[in-house]
């Protein structure tokens, strides 16, 4: 089976500073892969490099079997990839509807997809005219995820989505991501510090420390939680 995402020997960084060193990981179709690590370890840099926002200094990126190394973000997105960045990525002055429609190549399925996604995020269909910037922090995070799902992606790159969320919202989000994987076979690379959330939704995991993968395995294997906790505590 062709991997949804295959990163091999990846090196990248900012200016003269090398942040990622020979990173290798594979995300299979229909798999949620959790990449864990403390702040400043290179997790967000990895997603930005895959998306083409940061130049690759070595290694390769393949999406669904095709070499996408060094391609610009708009071409990566056209490969059925949806990116939910850690930074605020909504258009605050635009409506909820406008934000949901941004990036859609085909809007003919908008109502159908809104009805489906509205089951997961019930506030969205009733507040389409509201300015995105007036939503609560948790609602804005949910809108980011909903916008990505509206694009019907085959691969989602999700960066620290639970940061600042209330536990009840995190629990709902976990159900949404698992449901989308089961329903559509969507692959996901999930960047997280929230170990409980990551292991609740993930199938496999890796730990990134100082730009290198230092541990990896299946979420349910013996000793996984203990190893991850140790890595994140030092």
Protein Blocks (a to p, Z undefined) as FASTA:
>chain_A
ZZfbdcehiacdehjbcfbghiacdddehiacdddddehilpmmmmmmmnopaccfedcd
deehiacehiafklmmmnopacddfbdcbdfkbcfklmmmgopablklmmmmmmmmmmmm
mmlmmmmmpcfklpcfklmmmmmmmmmmmnopabdcdehklgopafklmmmmmmmmmmmm
mmnopacddddfblmlmmmmmmbdcddeehiafbdcdfkbghklmmmmmmmmZZ
